[in-house]
Amino acid sequence: MSASKQRIVGLLSAGLALLAAGAAGGYWLAHRAATSTADSRVKPLYWYDPMQPNQHFDKPGKSPFMDMQLLPKYADGTSEAAGIRVNANVIQNLGIRTGRVERTMLSAPLRAVGAAAFDERLLDLVQARVEGSIVRLRVKAPLERVRRGEPLADILAPQWLEAQQQYVALLRGDATSTTVLRQAARDRLLVLGVPESAIHELERTREARSTTTMYAPCDGVVTELTARQGATFTAGASLFRINGLKTVWVNAQVPEADISAVRTSSSVEVRATAWPGATFRGRVLALLPDVDPQTRTLTARVSIDNPDYRLSPGMYVTLEFSRAGGEPQLTVPTEAVITTGTRSVVIVQRPDASFMVANVKLGQEQDGHTVILSGLNEGERIVLSGQFLIDSEASLSATVRRLEAAPPQVKP
């Protein structure tokens, strides 16, 4: 080989050696930079629960607050909780549905059930104020319906007979000085309990009778009958207890959480099982201050109009309370809310299509909608279904990212 050829081969060999050295150095520098970047990225400052961001943990694991993995926080300020991104195809495959936070008026009626009972305001008690006996009993069985002015019983009372005779004697006198005495005698009859109708009859005929008829003071049902024909009674004894049926009561059990929607004097629609298709009207008389510790319900006393006496005590009825008016409230579909026992959350879809968890404070629930007191804004898009699938997808993505960022293992 000539000297010139040897010189050319030597130059080529030196050039190839330099290129190889440069490539090796570049690879080493690139690997060094990648390793240092990966080391700084895969060494979090701490781990945290996105639902308890103020609580820090020094190692990964499952959150003690929720059934989810802790997320890392890195030195460069990035976090896997900054927004969960899910592929659009995955969203479609998972069947994730979204909706919006809306401001609506909760106006659906509140429903409750109860049983009809006698209206205690329509109770009349026929009582004896003197001693006597029942000569003739006109109403002989309990729960018989009676009308106002209908005879109940003929009574023999010695004190009544004596008072009537005195009054008749004064009625027959013509002296003006007996006017005051006549009025006093008449007042005595009223105090002794002689019926007004019997006094009018005495003034018309001016003849005292040995027996006096007692009449029903109102329309209703004889709910208690203690008088028996031929029996004697003492002063103060109760002979008849009559309850009116023009209105009836219903003591409805309203859940404690819904009691704020019921107002005294508000209207109520009532339907009875015994009368299909018929609607009765009523109003709330009072909210009784007594909460049942077992059912956590409060009693609402409702008065129901019963002009045709179709409602009888003991009948089951369904009530619809008209809710108290108010302002529109921020609401979401109830299916969007995840309740963990200590808190409630909603998954929000951001404008960039990522997802985040929002802590919310809940209000009342009605007809599939829940009031949001805080934590969301009107118009925000929220996830209605597939929340836990999103969480699973986020956990899988986080695992893949951690594996990709792990430094390569160098074989010895």
KEPA-692475 format. One line per 10 residues: number of its first residue (from 1); their letters; for each residue x, y, z of N, C-alpha, C. Coordinates in steps of 0.1 Angstrom, whole numbers, always signed. Example, Ala and Ser with C-alpha at 12.3 -4.5 7.8 and 13.67 -1.06 7.14 Angstrom:
! KEPA-692475
1) as) +132/-57/+78/+123/-45/+78/+132/-33/+78 | +128/-22/+71/+137/-11/+71/+129/+0/+79
END
This chain:
! KEPA-692475
1) msaskqrivg) +9/-12/+0/+0/+0/+0/+9/+12/+0 | +5/+22/-8/+14/+34/-9/+12/+43/+4 | +21/+52/+6/+20/+61/+17/+8/+70/+17 | +4/+74/+6/-8/+83/+5/-21/+75/+9 | -22/+63/+5/-34/+55/+9/-34/+52/+24 | -22/+49/+29/-22/+47/+44/-26/+59/+51 | -22/+71/+46/-26/+83/+53/-41/+85/+53 | -47/+82/+42/-62/+84/+40/-69/+75/+50 | -65/+62/+50/-71/+52/+59/-70/+56/+74 | -58/+62/+77/-57/+66/+91/-66/+78/+95
11) llsaglalla) -68/+87/+85/-77/+98/+88/-91/+93/+89 | -95/+84/+81/-109/+79/+82/-111/+72/+96 | -101/+64/+100/-103/+57/+113/-104/+66/+124 | -95/+77/+124/-96/+87/+134/-110/+94/+135 | -115/+97/+123/-128/+104/+122/-139/+95/+128 | -139/+82/+124/-149/+73/+130/-148/+71/+145 | -136/+71/+150/-134/+70/+164/-140/+83/+171 | -138/+95/+165/-143/+107/+171/-158/+107/+171 | -164/+102/+160/-179/+102/+159/-185/+92/+169 | -178/+81/+171/-183/+71/+181/-182/+77/+195
21) agaaggywla) -171/+84/+198/-170/+90/+211/-180/+101/+213 | -183/+109/+203/-193/+119/+204/-207/+114/+206 | -210/+103/+199/-223/+97/+201/-225/+91/+215 | -214/+85/+220/-214/+79/+233/-216/+90/+244 | -209/+101/+242/-210/+112/+251/-224/+118/+251 | -229/+120/+239/-243/+125/+238/-253/+116/+245 | -252/+103/+242/-261/+94/+249/-260/+95/+264 | -247/+96/+269/-245/+97/+283/-251/+109/+289 | -249/+121/+282/-255/+133/+287/-270/+133/+287 | -276/+128/+275/-290/+127/+274/-296/+118/+285
31) hraatstads) -289/+106/+287/-294/+97/+298/-294/+104/+312 | -283/+111/+314/-281/+118/+327/-292/+128/+329 | -295/+136/+319/-305/+146/+320/-319/+140/+322 | -321/+129/+314/-334/+122/+316/-336/+116/+329 | -325/+111/+334/-326/+104/+347/-328/+114/+358 | -321/+126/+357/-322/+136/+368/-336/+142/+367 | -342/+144/+355/-356/+149/+354/-366/+139/+359 | -363/+126/+356/-373/+116/+361/-372/+115/+376 | -359/+116/+381/-358/+115/+396/-365/+126/+403 | -364/+139/+397/-371/+150/+403/-386/+149/+402
41) rvkplywydp) -391/+142/+391/-405/+141/+388/-412/+130/+396 | -404/+119/+398/-410/+107/+405/-408/+108/+420 | -402/+118/+426/-401/+120/+440/-410/+130/+445 | -422/+127/+448/-432/+137/+453/-428/+143/+466 | -433/+155/+468/-431/+162/+481/-439/+155/+492 | -451/+151/+488/-460/+144/+498/-472/+138/+489 | -480/+130/+496/-492/+125/+490/-504/+131/+498 | -515/+132/+491/-527/+138/+497/-540/+132/+491 | -551/+133/+498/-564/+130/+494/-570/+143/+487 | -574/+142/+475/-580/+154/+468/-592/+159/+475
51) mqpnqhfdkp) -598/+151/+484/-610/+156/+491/-606/+161/+505 | -593/+159/+509/-588/+165/+521/-574/+170/+518 | -573/+181/+509/-560/+185/+504/-551/+191/+515 | -556/+195/+526/-548/+200/+537/-541/+189/+545 | -545/+177/+543/-539/+166/+551/-529/+159/+542 | -516/+160/+547/-505/+154/+539/-500/+141/+545 | -495/+132/+536/-490/+119/+539/-476/+117/+533 | -468/+110/+540/-454/+108/+536/-452/+96/+527 | -462/+89/+524/-461/+77/+515/-474/+74/+508 | -474/+67/+497/-486/+65/+489/-494/+54/+497
61) gkspfmdmql) -506/+53/+493/-515/+43/+498/-530/+47/+497 | -539/+40/+504/-553/+43/+503/-557/+54/+513 | -565/+63/+509/-570/+74/+518/-577/+69/+529 | -575/+74/+541/-583/+70/+553/-597/+76/+553 | -599/+86/+544/-612/+93/+544/-622/+87/+534 | -616/+82/+523/-625/+76/+512/-618/+64/+506 | -625/+56/+499/-620/+44/+493/-613/+48/+480 | -602/+55/+480/-595/+59/+468/-580/+60/+472 | -571/+60/+461/-557/+61/+463/-553/+76/+466 | -543/+77/+474/-537/+91/+476/-530/+95/+463
71) lpkyadgtse) -529/+108/+460/-523/+114/+449/-510/+121/+453 | -500/+121/+444/-487/+128/+448/-487/+142/+444 | -480/+150/+451/-477/+164/+449/-462/+166/+446 | -459/+172/+434/-445/+172/+430/-439/+186/+433 | -425/+187/+433/-418/+199/+436/-421/+210/+426 | -424/+207/+413/-427/+217/+403/-441/+222/+404 | -449/+218/+414/-462/+223/+416/-473/+215/+409 | -469/+206/+401/-479/+198/+394/-485/+187/+403 | -497/+183/+399/-504/+173/+408/-513/+165/+398 | -515/+152/+402/-524/+144/+394/-538/+147/+396
81) aagirvnanv) -541/+155/+406/-555/+159/+409/-558/+172/+403 | -549/+178/+395/-552/+191/+388/-563/+189/+378 | -566/+177/+374/-577/+175/+365/-576/+161/+359 | -586/+153/+360/-586/+139/+355/-590/+140/+341 | -582/+135/+332/-585/+135/+318/-588/+121/+314 | -600/+120/+307/-604/+107/+302/-606/+108/+287 | -601/+98/+280/-603/+98/+265/-618/+98/+262 | -620/+105/+251/-634/+107/+246/-640/+93/+243 | -633/+84/+237/-638/+71/+234/-641/+63/+247 | -632/+65/+257/-635/+59/+270/-648/+64/+276
91) iqnlgirtgr) -650/+77/+275/-662/+83/+281/-674/+77/+274 | -674/+75/+261/-685/+69/+254/-687/+55/+258 | -676/+47/+259/-677/+33/+262/-682/+31/+276 | -678/+40/+285/-683/+39/+299/-697/+43/+301 | -703/+49/+291/-717/+54/+292/-719/+65/+302 | -709/+74/+303/-709/+85/+312/-719/+96/+307 | -728/+100/+316/-738/+110/+312/-735/+123/+321 | -737/+134/+315/-735/+147/+322/-747/+155/+322 | -748/+165/+331/-759/+174/+332/-754/+187/+337 | -763/+197/+340/-759/+210/+344/-765/+213/+357
101) vertmlsapl) -758/+222/+365/-763/+227/+377/-773/+238/+373 | -786/+237/+378/-796/+246/+375/-803/+252/+387 | -809/+264/+385/-816/+271/+395/-831/+269/+393 | -838/+261/+401/-852/+257/+399/-860/+260/+412 | -873/+260/+410/-882/+261/+421/-888/+248/+425 | -886/+244/+437/-891/+231/+442/-906/+233/+446 | -915/+229/+438/-929/+232/+441/-938/+220/+441 | -932/+208/+440/-940/+196/+441/-946/+194/+455 | -958/+190/+456/-964/+188/+469/-958/+178/+478 | -959/+180/+491/-954/+170/+500/-965/+160/+504
111) ravgaaafde) -962/+148/+503/-972/+138/+505/-970/+131/+519 | -982/+127/+525/-982/+120/+538/-994/+112/+539 | -995/+103/+548/-1006/+94/+550/-1011/+96/+565 | -1023/+92/+567/-1028/+93/+581/-1042/+87/+581 | -1048/+87/+593/-1062/+82/+595/-1071/+93/+601 | -1083/+93/+596/-1093/+103/+601/-1096/+100/+615 | -1100/+111/+622/-1104/+110/+636/-1114/+121/+639 | -1121/+120/+650/-1131/+130/+654/-1124/+144/+656 | -1131/+154/+652/-1127/+168/+655/-1131/+171/+669 | -1121/+172/+678/-1124/+175/+692/-1130/+188/+695
121) rlldlvqarv) -1129/+197/+685/-1136/+210/+687/-1151/+209/+686 | -1156/+198/+679/-1170/+196/+677/-1176/+187/+688 | -1170/+186/+699/-1175/+177/+710/-1185/+184/+719 | -1196/+178/+721/-1206/+183/+731/-1208/+172/+741 | -1208/+176/+754/-1211/+167/+765/-1224/+170/+772 | -1233/+160/+772/-1246/+162/+778/-1244/+156/+793 | -1245/+165/+802/-1241/+162/+816/-1253/+165/+826 | -1254/+157/+836/-1265/+160/+846/-1259/+168/+857 | -1266/+179/+861/-1262/+188/+871/-1269/+185/+884 | -1279/+176/+884/-1286/+172/+896/-1288/+157/+896
131) egsivrlrvk) -1293/+152/+907/-1296/+138/+908/-1309/+135/+901 | -1310/+122/+895/-1323/+119/+889/-1322/+104/+884 | -1331/+101/+875/-1332/+88/+869/-1337/+89/+855 | -1334/+79/+847/-1338/+78/+833/-1351/+71/+832 | -1362/+79/+828/-1375/+73/+827/-1376/+66/+813 | -1371/+73/+803/-1372/+67/+789/-1360/+71/+782 | -1353/+62/+776/-1341/+64/+768/-1344/+64/+754 | -1342/+75/+746/-1346/+76/+732/-1334/+70/+723 | -1322/+73/+727/-1310/+68/+719/-1304/+57/+728 | -1304/+44/+723/-1301/+33/+731/-1288/+26/+727
141) aplervrrge) -1281/+31/+717/-1268/+24/+712/-1258/+35/+709 | -1245/+32/+712/-1235/+41/+708/-1232/+42/+693 | -1227/+52/+689/-1224/+55/+675/-1236/+57/+666 | -1247/+60/+673/-1259/+64/+665/-1258/+78/+661 | -1262/+81/+649/-1262/+95/+645/-1275/+102/+650 | -1273/+114/+654/-1284/+122/+659/-1283/+136/+653 | -1294/+143/+653/-1295/+157/+648/-1298/+166/+659 | -1294/+179/+657/-1296/+189/+667/-1311/+190/+670 | -1315/+190/+683/-1329/+191/+687/-1336/+177/+688 | -1329/+167/+684/-1335/+153/+685/-1335/+149/+700
151) pladilapqw) -1347/+143/+705/-1347/+139/+719/-1338/+128/+722 | -1331/+128/+734/-1322/+118/+738/-1328/+110/+749 | -1334/+116/+759/-1339/+108/+770/-1349/+117/+778 | -1359/+110/+785/-1368/+117/+794/-1363/+114/+808 | -1361/+125/+816/-1354/+124/+829/-1364/+129/+840 | -1363/+122/+851/-1371/+126/+863/-1360/+130/+874 | -1361/+144/+877/-1352/+150/+886/-1360/+158/+896 | -1360/+154/+909/-1368/+161/+919/-1364/+176/+920 | -1352/+180/+919/-1348/+194/+920/-1353/+202/+908 | -1354/+196/+896/-1359/+202/+885/-1374/+205/+887
161) leaqqqyval) -1381/+195/+892/-1396/+196/+894/-1399/+207/+904 | -1391/+208/+915/-1393/+218/+925/-1391/+232/+919 | -1380/+234/+912/-1377/+247/+906/-1387/+251/+895 | -1393/+241/+888/-1403/+245/+878/-1416/+249/+885 | -1420/+243/+896/-1432/+247/+903/-1431/+261/+909 | -1419/+264/+914/-1417/+278/+919/-1418/+288/+908 | -1412/+285/+897/-1413/+294/+886/-1427/+296/+881 | -1435/+285/+880/-1449/+286/+875/-1457/+294/+885 | -1455/+293/+898/-1462/+301/+908/-1459/+316/+906 | -1447/+319/+903/-1443/+333/+901/-1449/+339/+888
171) lrgdatsttv) -1450/+330/+878/-1456/+334/+865/-1470/+337/+867 | -1477/+331/+876/-1491/+333/+877/-1494/+346/+886 | -1484/+350/+893/-1486/+363/+901/-1486/+375/+892 | -1494/+385/+896/-1495/+397/+887/-1488/+409/+893 | -1483/+408/+906/-1476/+419/+912/-1463/+422/+905 | -1461/+435/+903/-1448/+439/+896/-1436/+436/+905 | -1438/+434/+918/-1427/+431/+927/-1422/+417/+925 | -1430/+409/+918/-1425/+395/+915/-1417/+394/+903 | -1415/+405/+895/-1407/+404/+883/-1393/+400/+885 | -1387/+406/+896/-1373/+402/+899/-1372/+388/+904
181) lrqaardrll) -1382/+383/+911/-1383/+370/+916/-1385/+360/+905 | -1393/+364/+895/-1395/+355/+883/-1382/+353/+875 | -1374/+364/+874/-1362/+363/+867/-1352/+354/+874 | -1352/+356/+888/-1343/+348/+896/-1347/+333/+895 | -1360/+330/+895/-1364/+316/+894/-1360/+310/+880 | -1362/+318/+870/-1358/+313/+856/-1343/+311/+856 | -1335/+320/+861/-1320/+318/+861/-1317/+305/+869 | -1324/+302/+879/-1321/+290/+887/-1323/+277/+879 | -1334/+277/+870/-1336/+266/+862/-1324/+264/+852 | -1319/+275/+847/-1308/+274/+838/-1295/+269/+845
191) vlgvpesaih) -1293/+273/+857/-1282/+269/+865/-1283/+254/+868 | -1295/+249/+871/-1297/+235/+874/-1296/+226/+862 | -1295/+232/+850/-1293/+224/+838/-1306/+221/+830 | -1317/+227/+834/-1329/+224/+827/-1328/+229/+812 | -1331/+222/+802/-1330/+226/+788/-1338/+239/+785 | -1332/+247/+777/-1339/+260/+773/-1353/+257/+767 | -1354/+246/+759/-1366/+242/+753/-1377/+239/+763 | -1373/+232/+774/-1382/+229/+784/-1387/+241/+792 | -1379/+251/+793/-1383/+264/+800/-1393/+271/+791 | -1390/+271/+778/-1400/+278/+769/-1414/+271/+770
201) elertrears) -1414/+258/+770/-1426/+250/+771/-1433/+253/+784 | -1425/+255/+795/-1431/+258/+808/-1438/+271/+808 | -1431/+281/+802/-1437/+295/+801/-1449/+295/+792 | -1450/+286/+782/-1462/+286/+774/-1474/+280/+780 | -1472/+268/+787/-1483/+261/+793/-1485/+264/+807 | -1475/+269/+814/-1475/+273/+829/-1480/+261/+837 | -1475/+249/+833/-1477/+237/+840/-1464/+229/+842 | -1461/+226/+854/-1448/+218/+857/-1451/+204/+854 | -1440/+197/+848/-1441/+183/+844/-1431/+175/+853 | -1435/+163/+856/-1426/+155/+864/-1413/+151/+857
211) tttmyapcdg) -1414/+149/+844/-1403/+145/+836/-1399/+156/+826 | -1386/+156/+823/-1381/+166/+814/-1373/+159/+803 | -1375/+163/+790/-1368/+157/+779/-1355/+165/+776 | -1344/+157/+774/-1332/+163/+770/-1330/+161/+755 | -1325/+171/+748/-1323/+171/+734/-1308/+171/+730 | -1306/+167/+718/-1292/+167/+712/-1288/+182/+710 | -1276/+186/+714/-1272/+200/+712/-1266/+202/+699 | -1263/+192/+691/-1257/+193/+678/-1259/+181/+669 | -1256/+182/+656/-1256/+171/+647/-1243/+163/+650 | -1244/+150/+650/-1232/+142/+652/-1234/+128/+655
221) vvteltarqg) -1225/+121/+662/-1225/+107/+665/-1224/+106/+680 | -1232/+97/+686/-1231/+95/+701/-1219/+85/+703 | -1208/+91/+706/-1196/+83/+708/-1195/+77/+722 | -1202/+82/+731/-1202/+76/+745/-1216/+77/+751 | -1221/+65/+755/-1235/+64/+761/-1234/+57/+774 | -1235/+65/+785/-1235/+60/+798/-1249/+59/+804 | -1259/+65/+798/-1272/+65/+804/-1279/+52/+800 | -1287/+46/+809/-1294/+34/+807/-1308/+36/+812 | -1318/+31/+805/-1332/+33/+809/-1335/+27/+823 | -1341/+35/+831/-1344/+30/+845/-1332/+32/+855
231) atftagaslf) -1321/+36/+850/-1309/+38/+859/-1310/+52/+865 | -1304/+53/+877/-1303/+66/+884/-1289/+71/+881 | -1287/+84/+883/-1274/+91/+881/-1272/+101/+891 | -1260/+105/+894/-1257/+115/+904/-1253/+128/+897 | -1253/+139/+905/-1250/+152/+899/-1236/+152/+894 | -1234/+157/+882/-1221/+157/+875/-1218/+146/+866 | -1227/+136/+865/-1225/+124/+857/-1226/+128/+842 | -1218/+122/+834/-1219/+123/+819/-1228/+113/+814 | -1239/+118/+806/-1249/+109/+801/-1246/+106/+786 | -1243/+116/+779/-1241/+114/+764/-1228/+122/+760
241) ringlktvwv) -1221/+116/+751/-1209/+124/+745/-1212/+123/+730 | -1213/+135/+724/-1217/+136/+710/-1206/+144/+703 | -1201/+138/+692/-1191/+144/+683/-1196/+147/+670 | -1194/+160/+666/-1198/+164/+652/-1190/+158/+641 | -1195/+157/+629/-1188/+152/+618/-1187/+162/+606 | -1190/+174/+609/-1189/+184/+598/-1175/+186/+593 | -1165/+184/+602/-1151/+183/+599/-1145/+172/+606 | -1134/+166/+601/-1127/+156/+608/-1112/+160/+609 | -1105/+154/+618/-1091/+156/+619/-1083/+145/+613 | -1071/+148/+608/-1061/+138/+605/-1048/+142/+611
251) naqvpeadis) -1042/+133/+618/-1028/+136/+624/-1018/+129/+615 | -1012/+137/+606/-1003/+132/+596/-989/+132/+601 | -981/+121/+598/-967/+121/+602/-959/+126/+591 | -952/+137/+593/-944/+144/+583/-929/+142/+587 | -921/+137/+577/-906/+136/+581/-900/+148/+586 | -891/+147/+595/-885/+158/+602/-878/+167/+591 | -872/+161/+581/-864/+169/+571/-874/+177/+562 | -887/+174/+562/-896/+181/+553/-905/+191/+561 | -904/+191/+574/-913/+199/+582/-913/+214/+579 | -901/+219/+574/-900/+233/+571/-909/+237/+559
261) avrtsssvev) -913/+227/+551/-921/+230/+539/-936/+231/+543 | -940/+228/+555/-954/+228/+560/-956/+241/+568 | -967/+248/+565/-970/+260/+572/-984/+259/+578 | -986/+265/+589/-999/+265/+596/-1009/+273/+587 | -1021/+268/+585/-1032/+273/+577/-1030/+271/+562 | -1019/+264/+558/-1018/+261/+544/-1028/+250/+540 | -1031/+250/+527/-1042/+242/+522/-1036/+227/+519 | -1045/+218/+520/-1042/+204/+519/-1053/+197/+510 | -1048/+189/+501/-1057/+180/+493/-1057/+166/+499 | -1069/+161/+501/-1070/+148/+507/-1078/+138/+498
271) ratawpgatf) -1073/+126/+498/-1080/+115/+490/-1081/+103/+500 | -1093/+97/+499/-1096/+86/+508/-1096/+73/+500 | -1091/+62/+506/-1092/+49/+500/-1106/+45/+498 | -1115/+49/+507/-1129/+44/+506/-1137/+51/+495 | -1131/+63/+490/-1139/+71/+480/-1129/+74/+468 | -1127/+64/+459/-1118/+66/+448/-1123/+78/+439 | -1114/+86/+435/-1117/+97/+427/-1122/+110/+434 | -1126/+109/+446/-1131/+120/+454/-1119/+128/+460 | -1120/+141/+460/-1110/+149/+466/-1117/+158/+477 | -1111/+158/+489/-1115/+166/+500/-1105/+177/+503
281) rgrvlallpd) -1110/+188/+508/-1102/+200/+511/-1100/+201/+526 | -1088/+206/+529/-1085/+208/+544/-1074/+218/+545 | -1070/+221/+558/-1060/+230/+561/-1052/+226/+573 | -1040/+230/+574/-1032/+226/+586/-1036/+235/+598 | -1040/+228/+608/-1043/+235/+621/-1031/+238/+629 | -1022/+228/+631/-1010/+230/+639/-1000/+220/+636 | -988/+223/+640/-977/+213/+640/-974/+210/+654 | -977/+198/+658/-976/+194/+672/-962/+193/+676 | -958/+199/+687/-943/+200/+691/-939/+187/+698 | -939/+176/+690/-935/+163/+695/-929/+155/+684
291) vdpqtrtlta) -916/+152/+684/-910/+144/+674/-908/+129/+678 | -913/+120/+670/-912/+106/+673/-897/+102/+672 | -892/+97/+683/-877/+93/+682/-874/+81/+674 | -884/+73/+671/-882/+61/+663/-883/+64/+648 | -893/+71/+644/-895/+74/+630/-890/+88/+625 | -886/+96/+635/-881/+110/+632/-892/+117/+624 | -904/+117/+628/-915/+124/+622/-922/+133/+632 | -928/+143/+626/-935/+153/+635/-950/+153/+630 | -959/+154/+639/-973/+153/+636/-979/+167/+632 | -985/+167/+620/-992/+178/+615/-1007/+176/+616
301) rvsidnpdyr) -1014/+184/+624/-1029/+182/+626/-1036/+189/+615 | -1044/+182/+607/-1051/+188/+596/-1066/+186/+598 | -1073/+197/+595/-1088/+197/+596/-1093/+196/+582 | -1102/+186/+580/-1108/+183/+566/-1123/+185/+566 | -1127/+193/+556/-1142/+195/+554/-1149/+182/+551 | -1160/+179/+558/-1167/+167/+556/-1182/+170/+556 | -1187/+178/+546/-1201/+182/+546/-1211/+171/+544 | -1207/+160/+536/-1216/+149/+533/-1214/+137/+543 | -1205/+139/+553/-1203/+129/+563/-1197/+116/+557 | -1190/+118/+545/-1185/+106/+539/-1172/+100/+546
311) lspgmyvtle) -1165/+109/+552/-1153/+105/+560/-1157/+101/+574 | -1153/+89/+578/-1156/+84/+591/-1142/+82/+598 | -1142/+84/+611/-1130/+82/+619/-1124/+68/+617 | -1111/+67/+615/-1105/+55/+612/-1101/+52/+598 | -1108/+60/+588/-1105/+58/+574/-1091/+63/+571 | -1084/+55/+563/-1070/+59/+558/-1072/+69/+547 | -1063/+80/+547/-1064/+90/+537/-1049/+94/+533 | -1048/+99/+521/-1035/+104/+516/-1036/+119/+515 | -1026/+126/+520/-1026/+141/+520/-1015/+147/+511 | -1018/+158/+505/-1008/+165/+497/-1008/+179/+502
321) fsraggepql) -997/+183/+508/-995/+196/+514/-990/+205/+503 | -995/+217/+502/-989/+227/+493/-977/+233/+500 | -966/+232/+493/-953/+237/+499/-953/+252/+500 | -946/+257/+510/-945/+272/+512/-937/+277/+500 | -941/+289/+495/-934/+296/+484/-920/+300/+488 | -912/+302/+478/-898/+307/+481/-891/+310/+468 | -878/+313/+469/-870/+316/+457/-865/+304/+451 | -862/+305/+437/-855/+293/+431/-842/+290/+437 | -839/+277/+438/-827/+272/+445/-818/+265/+435 | -805/+265/+438/-795/+257/+430/-797/+242/+433
331) tvpteavitt) -799/+235/+422/-802/+221/+423/-794/+212/+413 | -792/+200/+417/-786/+190/+407/-795/+177/+408 | -794/+169/+398/-801/+156/+399/-794/+148/+411 | -803/+141/+419/-798/+134/+430/-788/+124/+427 | -789/+118/+415/-779/+107/+411/-765/+112/+409 | -763/+126/+408/-750/+131/+407/-742/+132/+420 | -749/+131/+431/-743/+133/+444/-738/+119/+449 | -725/+120/+454/-719/+108/+460/-717/+112/+475 | -724/+104/+484/-723/+106/+498/-714/+95/+504 | -704/+100/+512/-695/+90/+517/-697/+88/+532
341) gtrsvvivqr) -706/+95/+538/-709/+93/+552/-704/+105/+560 | -693/+111/+556/-688/+123/+563/-689/+135/+554 | -690/+133/+541/-691/+145/+532/-699/+140/+520 | -702/+150/+512/-709/+147/+499/-701/+154/+488 | -699/+148/+476/-691/+153/+465/-699/+151/+452 | -695/+160/+443/-700/+159/+429/-688/+160/+420 | -688/+152/+409/-677/+153/+399/-681/+163/+389 | -673/+173/+387/-675/+184/+378/-667/+182/+365 | -673/+185/+353/-665/+184/+341/-661/+199/+337 | -648/+201/+336/-643/+214/+333/-644/+218/+318
351) pdasfmvanv) -643/+230/+315/-644/+234/+301/-634/+227/+292 | -622/+223/+297/-612/+216/+289/-614/+201/+289 | -626/+197/+293/-630/+183/+293/-624/+174/+303 | -616/+180/+313/-611/+172/+324/-621/+172/+335 | -619/+163/+345/-629/+161/+356/-622/+165/+369 | -630/+170/+378/-625/+173/+392/-636/+170/+402 | -632/+168/+414/-641/+165/+425/-644/+178/+433 | -657/+180/+435/-661/+193/+442/-669/+188/+455 | -664/+193/+466/-672/+191/+479/-684/+200/+479 | -696/+195/+483/-708/+202/+482/-715/+201/+496
361) klgqeqdght) -723/+211/+499/-732/+211/+511/-746/+209/+506 | -753/+199/+510/-766/+196/+505/-778/+202/+513 | -789/+205/+506/-801/+209/+512/-811/+198/+511 | -824/+201/+510/-835/+191/+509/-835/+185/+495 | -841/+173/+495/-842/+165/+483/-857/+163/+480 | -860/+165/+467/-874/+164/+463/-875/+160/+448 | -883/+150/+446/-886/+145/+432/-873/+143/+424 | -863/+137/+429/-851/+134/+422/-841/+145/+420 | -843/+156/+427/-834/+168/+427/-830/+171/+441 | -817/+175/+443/-812/+179/+456/-807/+193/+455
371) vilsglnege) -810/+201/+466/-806/+215/+467/-791/+215/+471 | -784/+224/+464/-769/+226/+467/-768/+239/+474 | -764/+239/+486/-762/+251/+494/-749/+258/+491 | -738/+250/+488/-725/+256/+485/-717/+245/+478 | -707/+250/+470/-698/+241/+464/-699/+240/+449 | -710/+245/+443/-712/+245/+428/-717/+259/+424 | -716/+261/+411/-721/+274/+405/-731/+270/+394 | -741/+279/+392/-751/+276/+382/-744/+275/+368 | -749/+265/+360/-744/+263/+347/-732/+253/+346 | -726/+250/+357/-715/+240/+357/-720/+226/+352
381) rivlsgqfli) -711/+220/+344/-715/+206/+339/-710/+196/+349 | -719/+187/+353/-716/+177/+363/-718/+163/+357 | -712/+153/+363/-714/+139/+359/-726/+133/+366 | -735/+127/+359/-747/+121/+364/-745/+106/+366 | -737/+99/+358/-735/+85/+360/-721/+81/+356 | -715/+71/+361/-702/+66/+358/-691/+73/+366 | -695/+79/+378/-685/+86/+386/-674/+76/+391 | -678/+65/+395/-668/+55/+400/-659/+50/+389 | -665/+49/+376/-657/+45/+365/-646/+55/+361 | -650/+68/+363/-640/+79/+361/-629/+78/+371
391) dseaslsatv) -633/+75/+384/-623/+73/+394/-613/+61/+391 | -619/+50/+386/-611/+39/+382/-601/+42/+370 | -607/+50/+360/-598/+54/+349/-587/+63/+353 | -590/+72/+363/-580/+81/+368/-569/+74/+375 | -573/+64/+383/-563/+56/+391/-554/+48/+381 | -560/+43/+370/-552/+35/+360/-543/+45/+353 | -547/+57/+349/-539/+66/+343/-527/+70/+351 | -530/+73/+364/-519/+77/+374/-509/+66/+375 | -513/+53/+375/-504/+42/+376/-495/+41/+364 | -501/+43/+352/-493/+43/+340/-483/+54/+339
401) rrleaappqv) -487/+66/+344/-478/+77/+344/-466/+75/+353 | -469/+69/+365/-458/+66/+374/-448/+55/+369 | -454/+46/+361/-445/+35/+355/-436/+41/+344 | -442/+50/+336/-435/+57/+325/-424/+66/+331 | -426/+72/+342/-416/+81/+348/-406/+74/+356 | -407/+61/+359/-398/+54/+367/-384/+53/+360 | -373/+54/+367/-359/+53/+360/-357/+39/+355 | -350/+38/+344/-347/+25/+338/-338/+17/+347 | -341/+5/+348/-332/-4/+356/-320/-8/+348 | -308/-5/+354/-295/-8/+348/-290/-22/+352
411) kp) -289/-31/+342/-284/-44/+345/-269/-44/+348 | -265/-51/+357/-250/-52/+361/-243/-59/+349
END
